[in-house]
Amino acid sequence: MHTIDEIVADSPVFEGLTRDQLELIAGCAQNVGFKQGERLFREGDPADTFYLVRKGRVSLSTHAPARGAVVIETLDPGEIVGWSWLFPPYVWHFDARAVDDVRAVAFDGACLRGKCEVDHDLGYDLMGRFASVMIDRLRHTRLRLLDVYGHGSSS
């Protein structure tokens, strides 16, 4: 069994942070679980948490007119779910649902934002790390939407 401090330290997204920074981040975290099919969050709801997937998979989806929910990406263990906690207006831009039973570490976004206000170096570093996650998700979204809407179109 690993402590939250160890899980955070072993996560690729937090690689290279100092021990003090890792302890600050872990201080805002707790272990959580979701059953298969359970929703982690809903698009448009307040975003006050993000997750580090430890076990299981999480799907990200959005509502597409005339198509309903479209899965944009499926995230695996080791990946981060959620970046909206870091950027105003702090609302979710996608839906997230457990594809199978999920174990994760949940991070309190307000707690971490407060720590970033005090430690600007940590805040700057996390902004860069989560901007990278965000860019990756937007790239996946674009590719998925091209796949969904590209069929049957002529050029």
Backbone as numpy.savetxt, mean C-alpha at the origin, in Angstrom:
# Nx Ny Nz CAx CAy CAz Cx Cy Cz
8.91 -16.84 15.22 8.06 -15.66 15.22 8.95 -14.41 15.22
8.62 -13.47 14.38 9.41 -12.25 14.26 8.67 -11.09 14.91
9.44 -10.16 15.49 8.84 -8.95 16.04 8.55 -7.99 14.90
7.70 -7.01 15.17 7.40 -6.00 14.15 8.68 -5.26 13.76
9.54 -4.97 14.72 10.81 -4.32 14.41 11.60 -5.13 13.38
11.65 -6.45 13.55 12.39 -7.31 12.62 11.72 -7.35 11.25
10.40 -7.41 11.24 9.66 -7.45 9.97 9.90 -6.17 9.19
9.82 -5.03 9.88 10.06 -3.75 9.22 11.49 -3.70 8.69
12.45 -4.09 9.50 13.85 -4.04 9.09 14.14 -4.95 7.89
13.40 -6.06 7.78 13.62 -7.01 6.68 12.87 -6.64 5.40
12.01 -5.63 5.45 11.21 -5.26 4.29 12.03 -4.49 3.27
11.96 -4.89 2.00 12.71 -4.16 0.97 12.35 -2.67 0.89
11.12 -2.32 1.17 10.72 -0.91 1.06 11.42 -0.04 2.10
11.83 -0.62 3.21 12.50 0.14 4.26 14.02 -0.10 4.29
14.53 -0.82 3.28 15.95 -1.16 3.24 16.80 0.11 3.24
17.85 0.08 4.06 18.79 1.19 4.10 18.48 2.27 5.12
17.32 2.18 5.77 17.00 3.16 6.82 17.84 2.85 8.06
18.06 3.86 8.87 18.82 3.65 10.10 17.99 2.88 11.11
18.67 2.34 12.10 17.97 1.59 13.17 16.96 2.50 13.87
17.34 3.74 14.14 16.41 4.68 14.79 15.18 4.94 13.93
15.37 5.11 12.63 14.24 5.33 11.73 13.33 4.11 11.68
13.93 2.92 11.63 13.15 1.69 11.61 12.33 1.54 12.90
12.91 1.92 14.02 12.18 1.85 15.30 11.02 2.84 15.32
11.23 4.05 14.76 10.13 5.03 14.67 8.98 4.48 13.84
9.31 3.88 12.71 8.28 3.32 11.82 7.56 2.17 12.51
8.31 1.26 13.12 7.71 0.10 13.80 6.82 0.54 14.95
7.10 1.68 15.56 6.27 2.19 16.64 4.86 2.56 16.21
4.65 2.68 14.91 3.32 3.01 14.37 2.64 1.78 13.76
3.14 0.59 14.06 2.68 -0.62 13.37 2.06 -1.64 14.30
1.21 -2.49 13.70 0.64 -3.63 14.41 0.33 -4.74 13.40
0.33 -5.98 13.88 -0.02 -7.11 13.02 -1.53 -7.17 12.84
-1.95 -7.50 11.62 -3.38 -7.62 11.31 -3.58 -8.82 10.38
-4.81 -9.26 10.27 -5.16 -10.33 9.36 -6.48 -10.05 8.67
-6.63 -10.56 7.46 -7.85 -10.42 6.68 -8.20 -11.78 6.09
-9.45 -12.13 6.14 -9.93 -13.38 5.54 -10.07 -13.20 4.03
-10.02 -14.29 3.31 -10.20 -14.26 1.86 -11.48 -13.49 1.51
-11.37 -12.56 0.61 -12.52 -11.77 0.17 -12.78 -10.52 0.99
-12.14 -10.41 2.15 -12.37 -9.25 3.02 -11.71 -8.00 2.41
-12.40 -6.87 2.56 -11.91 -5.61 2.03 -10.95 -4.95 3.02
-9.81 -4.51 2.53 -8.87 -3.75 3.35 -9.28 -2.29 3.40
-9.66 -1.76 2.22 -10.14 -0.38 2.15 -10.91 -0.18 0.85
-11.68 0.92 0.81 -12.56 1.23 -0.32 -12.17 2.58 -0.92
-12.15 2.64 -2.24 -11.86 3.86 -2.96 -12.75 5.00 -2.45
-12.15 6.14 -2.16 -12.89 7.31 -1.70 -12.98 7.45 -0.19
-12.74 6.35 0.55 -12.76 6.42 2.01 -11.49 7.07 2.53
-11.51 7.57 3.77 -10.30 8.16 4.35 -9.16 7.15 4.40
-7.97 7.60 4.01 -6.77 6.75 4.00 -5.92 7.10 5.21
-5.90 6.21 6.17 -5.15 6.47 7.39 -4.22 5.32 7.75
-4.04 4.38 6.84 -3.26 3.18 7.10 -2.57 2.76 5.81
-1.45 2.05 5.95 -0.92 1.29 4.83 -0.46 -0.05 5.37
-0.24 -0.99 4.48 0.03 -2.36 4.88 1.29 -2.90 4.21
2.01 -3.72 4.93 3.09 -4.52 4.40 2.59 -5.96 4.42
2.39 -6.55 3.25 1.86 -7.91 3.14 2.92 -8.89 3.60
2.56 -9.76 4.53 3.46 -10.80 5.03 3.11 -12.16 4.43
1.82 -12.42 4.28 1.35 -13.71 3.76 0.06 -13.45 2.99
-0.11 -14.16 1.88 -1.32 -13.99 1.08 -1.12 -12.93 0.00
-2.22 -12.65 -0.70 -2.19 -11.68 -1.79 -3.35 -10.70 -1.64
-3.13 -9.49 -2.12 -4.14 -8.43 -2.05 -4.34 -7.88 -3.45
-5.61 -7.77 -3.88 -5.88 -7.18 -5.18 -6.26 -5.71 -5.03
-5.79 -4.92 -5.98 -6.18 -3.52 -6.08 -7.10 -3.40 -7.27
-8.22 -2.73 -7.09 -9.17 -2.58 -8.19 -9.77 -1.19 -8.19
-10.37 -0.86 -9.31 -11.10 0.40 -9.44 -12.37 0.12 -10.22
-13.33 1.00 -10.08 -14.59 0.84 -10.79 -14.47 1.46 -12.17
-14.79 0.69 -13.20 -14.78 1.18 -14.57 -16.22 1.21 -15.08
-16.67 2.33 -15.65 -18.02 2.42 -16.17 -18.31 1.27 -17.15
-19.47 0.69 -17.01 -19.97 -0.40 -17.85 -19.18 -1.70 -17.69
-18.19 -1.74 -16.80 -17.42 -2.95 -16.59 -17.38 -3.38 -15.13
-17.71 -2.47 -14.22 -17.66 -2.80 -12.80 -16.23 -2.76 -12.29
-15.95 -3.59 -11.30 -14.62 -3.61 -10.69 -13.60 -4.21 -11.66
-12.50 -3.49 -11.84 -11.40 -3.96 -12.69 -10.17 -4.09 -11.80
-9.63 -5.31 -11.73 -8.43 -5.53 -10.94 -7.25 -4.91 -11.69
-6.56 -4.02 -11.00 -5.41 -3.32 -11.58 -4.13 -4.10 -11.33
-4.02 -4.65 -10.12 -2.79 -5.32 -9.75 -3.07 -6.24 -8.57
-2.29 -7.30 -8.46 -2.34 -8.18 -7.31 -0.98 -8.14 -6.64
-0.99 -7.83 -5.34 0.24 -7.64 -4.58 0.55 -8.88 -3.75
1.81 -9.21 -3.68 2.30 -10.41 -3.02 3.01 -10.08 -1.71
3.38 -11.11 -0.94 4.13 -10.87 0.29 5.39 -10.03 0.02
5.64 -9.11 0.95 6.77 -8.21 0.83 6.42 -6.88 0.21
5.23 -6.79 -0.38 4.85 -5.56 -1.05 4.00 -4.67 -0.13
4.02 -3.38 -0.45 3.26 -2.37 0.29 1.91 -2.17 -0.38
0.87 -2.08 0.45 -0.48 -1.78 -0.03 -0.85 -0.42 0.55
-0.96 0.56 -0.32 -1.43 1.87 0.10 -0.35 2.93 0.14
-0.63 4.02 -0.54 0.23 5.20 -0.48 -0.58 6.46 -0.20
-1.87 6.35 -0.21 -2.74 7.52 -0.08 -2.69 8.16 1.30
-2.21 7.45 2.31 -2.07 7.97 3.67 -1.07 9.11 3.74
-0.18 9.19 2.74 0.93 10.14 2.78 0.62 11.45 2.06
-0.37 11.46 1.18 -0.63 12.61 0.33 -2.05 13.14 0.54
-2.17 14.44 0.89 -3.52 15.01 1.03 -4.28 14.81 -0.28
-5.55 14.58 -0.25 -6.46 14.72 0.89 -6.63 13.45 1.72
-5.69 12.50 1.62 -5.70 11.27 2.42 -6.98 10.45 2.21
-7.25 10.16 0.94 -8.37 9.26 0.59 -7.83 8.18 -0.35
-8.43 7.00 -0.27 -8.00 5.88 -1.10 -8.36 6.12 -2.55
-7.45 5.73 -3.45 -7.66 5.87 -4.88 -8.06 4.56 -5.54
-8.00 3.46 -4.79 -8.38 2.14 -5.28 -9.13 1.41 -4.16
-9.72 0.27 -4.52 -10.23 -0.68 -3.54 -9.15 -1.73 -3.33
-9.07 -2.27 -2.13 -8.13 -3.37 -1.86 -8.90 -4.49 -1.17
-8.65 -5.72 -1.63 -9.35 -6.89 -1.10 -8.37 -8.05 -0.98
-8.53 -8.84 0.07 -7.70 -10.03 0.27 -8.10 -11.09 -0.75
-7.15 -11.51 -1.58 -7.41 -12.56 -2.56 -7.51 -13.90 -1.85
-6.67 -14.09 -0.85 -6.73 -15.26 0.02 -6.48 -14.75 1.44
-6.40 -15.63 2.41 -6.15 -15.15 3.77 -4.83 -14.38 3.78
-4.87 -13.21 4.42 -3.73 -12.31 4.42 -3.29 -12.02 5.85
-1.98 -12.06 6.03 -1.36 -11.53 7.25 -0.52 -10.36 6.83
-0.62 -9.26 7.57 0.08 -8.04 7.19 0.46 -7.25 8.43
1.33 -6.29 8.22 1.62 -5.29 9.23 0.89 -4.04 8.79
0.05 -3.50 9.66 -0.68 -2.26 9.38 0.06 -1.11 10.05
0.27 -0.04 9.29 0.96 1.14 9.80 -0.04 2.28 9.91
-0.06 2.94 11.05 -0.93 4.08 11.30 -0.34 5.29 10.57
-1.02 5.73 9.52 -0.52 6.82 8.70 -0.40 8.14 9.45
-1.38 8.47 10.30 -1.31 9.72 11.05 -0.13 9.70 12.02
0.10 8.58 12.65 1.25 8.42 13.56 2.55 8.65 12.79
2.66 8.03 11.64 3.89 8.14 10.87 4.06 9.54 10.28
2.96 10.16 9.83 3.06 11.54 9.34 3.56 12.46 10.45
3.10 12.25 11.67 3.56 13.05 12.80 5.05 12.88 13.04
5.53 11.65 12.93 6.96 11.39 13.12 7.78 12.01 12.00
7.21 12.04 10.80 7.90 12.66 9.66 7.97 14.18 9.82
6.98 14.76 10.46 7.01 16.21 10.73 8.16 16.56 11.68
8.43 15.68 12.62 9.51 15.89 13.59 10.87 15.56 12.97
10.94 14.48 12.20 12.18 14.02 11.58 12.05 14.21 10.06
12.43 15.38 9.58 12.26 15.69 8.15 13.08 14.78 7.25
14.22 14.29 7.73 15.01 13.35 6.93 14.22 12.07 6.68
13.56 11.57 7.73 12.71 10.38 7.58 11.57 10.68 6.62
10.92 11.82 6.78 9.81 12.19 5.90 10.23 12.26 4.45
11.37 12.89 4.19 11.87 13.01 2.83 12.15 11.63 2.25
12.79 10.78 3.04 13.12 9.44 2.59 11.86 8.63 2.28
10.87 8.68 3.19 9.62 7.93 2.96 8.86 8.46 1.75
8.88 9.79 1.55 8.21 10.36 0.37 8.80 9.76 -0.91
10.12 9.66 -0.97 10.75 9.08 -2.15 10.41 7.62 -2.33
10.40 6.88 -1.23 10.08 5.45 -1.31 8.63 5.23 -1.75
7.72 6.01 -1.19 6.31 5.82 -1.54 5.97 6.43 -2.90
6.71 7.45 -3.32 6.52 7.97 -4.67 6.88 6.87 -5.68
7.90 6.10 -5.37 8.28 4.99 -6.24 7.16 3.94 -6.31
6.58 3.62 -5.15 5.45 2.68 -5.11 4.29 3.24 -5.94
4.02 4.53 -5.76 2.91 5.17 -6.47 3.13 5.14 -7.99
4.33 5.45 -8.43 4.62 5.43 -9.86 4.43 4.02 -10.42
4.89 3.03 -9.68 4.73 1.64 -10.11 3.25 1.28 -10.24
2.44 1.68 -9.25 1.00 1.39 -9.29 0.32 2.10 -10.45
0.70 3.34 -10.70 0.10 4.07 -11.81 0.47 3.44 -13.15
1.70 2.95 -13.25 2.12 2.26 -14.47 1.29 1.00 -14.68
1.10 0.22 -13.60 0.27 -0.98 -13.70 -1.17 -0.63 -14.06
-1.68 0.44 -13.48 -3.05 0.88 -13.77 -3.19 1.22 -15.24
-2.25 1.98 -15.74 -2.29 2.37 -17.15 -2.28 1.14 -18.05
-1.37 0.20 -17.79 -1.29 -1.00 -18.61 -2.57 -1.82 -18.53
-3.13 -1.94 -17.34 -4.36 -2.72 -17.18 -5.53 -2.06 -17.89
-5.63 -0.74 -17.78 -6.72 -0.03 -18.45 -6.56 -0.08 -19.97
-5.33 -0.03 -20.45 -5.12 -0.21 -21.89 -5.57 -1.59 -22.33
-5.32 -2.59 -21.50 -5.74 -3.95 -21.79 -7.27 -4.04 -21.80
-7.91 -3.44 -20.79 -9.37 -3.51 -20.67 -10.05 -2.75 -21.80
-9.61 -1.53 -22.06 -10.28 -0.69 -23.04 -9.70 -0.78 -24.44
-8.55 -1.42 -24.58 -7.90 -1.53 -25.88 -8.52 -2.57 -26.77
-9.21 -3.57 -26.17 -9.82 -4.63 -26.99 -10.99 -4.07 -27.78
-11.00 -4.44 -29.04 -12.13 -4.08 -29.89 -12.04 -2.68 -30.47
-10.99 -1.94 -30.13 -10.86 -0.60 -30.71 -10.03 -0.69 -31.98
-10.32 0.18 -32.90 -9.55 0.21 -34.13 -8.69 1.44 -34.16
-7.54 1.32 -34.81 -6.66 2.48 -34.92 -6.19 2.69 -36.31
